[in-house]
Structures are given as C-alpha cells and as structure tokens.
Amino acid sequence: MDDATLAGVGALFVFMRGAKIRGDQDLKTMTADDLRNTVIVGVSAQTGFSGPLLQGMKNIDLVLLALEKKRRARSRMEPILEVC
C-alpha cells in the first residue's frame, strides 16, 4: 500500500470512529474495503450520488464529501438550535 492509499484508509477509519458510525471493536475487524464500502453506502444515502460514481473516488475524497455533508447539515440546524 503506498502512502496516499494508507492516508486515505486512515482518513476513512478516523472519520468512521469520530462520527461514531462503528465502534472500536467493529473497526478493529474491518478491512480497508469494508471501511470504504461503509462510507460509500452512507455518502450515497446522504447525497443521492450513485455507488459507481462514489466507487470511482479516492478514499480521501469520500471522507471530504462526507464531512462537507455533515457540515452543511449542522449549519442548517444552527438557526433551529438558537431558537430553542
């Protein structure tokens, strides 16, 4: 595995752990492909992008897309939270 691929797999792992998509025990047993496929399914559900389109992306780009989607969702919630 080259450095860029390793960095992308690390980004998938850190994203899934930070977002609490999977617990530590589950993450320890997941392969790089498992991590990638899990993120692809989640990003597809949130964005409506097709699986084949997402499968063509690098791991780091998948994480950036997922983070952008989370950031936008959170920014839409801020006005609601301020009213409460």
Summary of the structure (lengths in Angstrom):
residues: 84
radius of gyration: 14.1
end to end distance: 48.7
largest distance: 49.0
contacts: 212
relative contact order: 0.14
helix: 81%
strand: 0%
